Amino acid sequence: MAKTPTKPAAPKAAPAKAAKPTASAPAKAAKPMASAPAKPTKSKAASPPPPPPPIAEKARTITITHMAVAYAEKHEMSRKDATTMLTEVFDAVVQHVKVGDKVRLPGLGVIELRSRAARIGRNPATGEAIQIAASRKIAFRVAKELKEAV
């Protein structure tokens, strides 16, 4: 017994529900449709991307003098003494890094000297192999506390 193809049934339209006027809200009369031109709607795909968030002010450059002034006010000492103290601290950090020591600054990070071996590189313009000399570079590793604070 072979099945004969049948036409799919047309979807049934939902019956229109008549609005029932209530005592508190009287029935509104239907307004006739005006033949005004429809406004074109913008699709989400065609709309331009939202503007980026406003850029914060340019970061200020803080010098030893700025830090010394703040430190002097906080600890009731002269600006000259505070500047001298901070300069000596930074000079000590530089001297230790030059020697090859790691300088750990709690809450800030670690400053260390790393040695890079000699290697062969390429000139990006010509592709020619060139010899890159060994060098020493200063590296700064940020402390976890500072990463989380920012």
N, C-alpha and C positions, 0 to 999 in steps of 0.2 A: 504494500500500500504506500503510495507516494504522497508526500505532503505537498500541497499547493501553496505557493507563496501568497501571503495575505498582506494587505496594506496596513501599515502601522496606524493605530488609532490616533486621531488628532488629540492633542492635549486639551483637557477640559479647562475652560476659563473659570476662574473663581467667581462665584456669584457676587454681584455688586451689592454692598450693604448700604442700605439707606440710612442716612444720618437721622437719628431720633432727636428731636429737640427736647431739651430738658426745661424744667421750670426756671432754673437759674440762668440758662443761656438760650436765648431765643434763636431760632433757625436763621441763618444768614442767607440773604438772597445771592444767587450766583451772579458774578459780574460778567458782562460780555467781554470776550477776548478782543483786545485791541490789536490792530495789525501793525504794531511797532516792530522795527527791525530788532532781531535778537542780538544781544551782545555776544561777541565771540568769547568762548570760554578757553582759558589756558589749561592745557594738560600739564600734568606734573613733569612729564618728560621734556617738554619744550621750555619750561620755565628755567631761568638762569639759576645757578647755584646760589645759596644764601651767602651774603657777604661774610668775610672772615671776622672773627671777634676783634674788637678794637685793640690796637697794639699799645702795650703799656709804654709809659714814658721811657726814653732812652736811659739805660742804666748809668748811674753816676759813677765816676771814678773816685775811689777813696784812697787817699795817700796816707803815709805815715803821720803827716802833720794832722790830718783829720782825726785819725785814731788817737793820736797823742792828746789832742784837745779834749776829746770825749773822756779819755782815761784820766786826764788831769782833773777835770771837773768832778768825776765820780769819786776819785780818791783824794781829793783836796791836796793836790801837789802842783808845782809850777809846770807850765807847758814845756819849758826847757828840760826839766828833769824827766818828764814823761816821754818827750821826743828822744832823749838820750837813751833811756831804758829800752824803748821799742827798737831803736836802731841797733843797739847791742844784741838784742834777742835775734833780730834778723841776720846780723853779721855772724852770730854763732851758728845759726841754721846753715848759712852759706858755707862756712868753714867745714862743718861736719859733712855736708853733701860733697864738697870737693874731695875730701879724703876717701869717700866711698861709704860713709855711714848712712844708715837709714834714720831719718828723723821722723818720729811719730808725734803728731800733734793731736791730742785727744779731742774727739768731736769734729776734727777737721780732716785729717787724713795722714798719709805717709808720703814723704818726699824722699826719693832715692835716686842713685846714679846707676844707669844701665849701660853696659858695654854692648856695642853692636859690632859683629865680626865683619871683616872685609868680604865683599861679594861682587858678583858680576851682575850688572844691570843693563838695561837697553835704553838707548836714546830714542824717545818717542817719535821724534821727527824723522830720523833716518833708519831706525831699527838696528843701528850699529851697537855692538856689545862694548860696554865700557866698564872699567874697574872702579868700584866704589870703595873708598878707603874705610878702615875700621874707625869707629867714632864712639864717643860717650855721650849719652843723652840723659837729661833729667826727666824723671817720671814722677807723676803725682797720682796716688791712688786715694780716692775719696772715701772717707769714713762712712759707715752705715748710718750713723746718726745724721750726718749732713745730707745724705741721699734722701732719707725719710723726711727731713725737714723741708726740703725743696720739693 
